[in-house]
Amino acid sequence: MTVPVTERIARLNDRCRQGLDPTARIMVTRNCLARLSGDGEGIAEVLAQAELLASVRRYAFQPGDGPERDFGVFDLRGLRILFKIDYYDMALEFGSEDPADASATCRVLTVMLAEDY
């Protein structure tokens, strides 16, 4: 049985969110990290990153969230957080021509505050 393209993309996005895609990039906006770490450095920033990524990985998609599972919104420490997965070619120069093809697509997961969007 052939898996529909949208479902292949969703599965690849899940791998990206779970940290299982070695070609994926994860970006967190400076504002988001600063607000979560209390403008701290060192261990406060590392702990904030870990908590943030754990929340993204635990995110439970709802039926109305879209079939590709590439966008989510949640609250963390009283802040509204968004994440978005975008699809690029392997050189990160252009959009991917086929997001369902893992060998030709580099996923970029961006995590930000709602106000950063």
Sequence and secondary structure as in RCSB ss.txt:
>XXXX:A:sequence
MTVPVTERIARLNDRCRQGLDPTARIMVTRNCLARLSGDGEGIAEVLAQAELLASVRRYAFQPGDGPERDFGVFD
LRGLRILFKIDYYDMALEFGSEDPADASATCRVLTVMLAEDY
>XXXX:A:secstr
    HHHHHHHHHHHHHTT  TT EEEE HHHHHHHHTT  THHHHHHHHHHHHHHHH    GGG TT  EEEEE
ETTEEEEEEEEEE TTSSSB S TT TTS EEEEEEEEGGG 
